[in-house]
């Protein structure tokens, strides 16, 4: 019978907890590096907003193409990964595409 909280099983949990704590410590130090370290550069918030907008449009476009391909590709070969669940894949990808494009429009 395996033990849930023994010396051998506590090492992964300790490593996970240490990693999470390290992220909490390092995040505030890196949070404003574009604005404070070296003074940043003029218009850096606009630059970041533009980058996020392009990123969300690209991810939304990739999801839209994936949704379109899930519907258009023939579903007659059972060796295809999308043979049985093509409808749910298309719906999920269409929802994600809509979400990312709307986020891009609001940025």
FENRALIN-V892894 format. One record per residue. D_FIRST is the distance of its C-alpha to the first C-alpha in Angstrom with 2 decimals. Layout:
D_FIRST, D_FIRST
This chain:
0.00, 3.80, 6.62, 9.66, 12.31, 12.00, 14.91, 13.83, 13.11, 16.30, 18.66, 19.00, 19.55, 22.03, 23.80, 24.13, 25.50, 27.82, 29.10, 29.89, 31.64, 33.57, 34.76, 35.96, 37.83, 39.35, 40.36, 43.19, 44.59, 44.86, 45.71, 49.49, 49.99, 52.57, 54.65, 54.46, 53.79, 57.18, 58.56, 57.15, 59.89, 62.17, 60.71, 57.09, 55.83, 57.90, 56.54, 52.93, 53.79, 55.51, 52.57, 50.14, 52.58, 52.87, 49.10, 48.59, 51.40, 49.96, 46.44, 48.10, 50.21, 47.31, 45.47, 48.73, 49.20, 45.63, 46.33, 49.60, 48.10, 45.39, 48.27, 50.80, 48.80, 48.97, 45.92, 46.73, 44.37, 40.77, 39.74, 40.56, 37.74, 39.77, 40.66, 39.06, 38.56, 41.84, 43.11, 40.21, 40.28, 44.02, 43.73, 41.06, 43.02, 46.25, 44.81, 43.59, 47.00, 48.81, 46.70, 47.30, 50.99, 51.54, 49.87, 52.18, 55.18, 54.39, 54.07
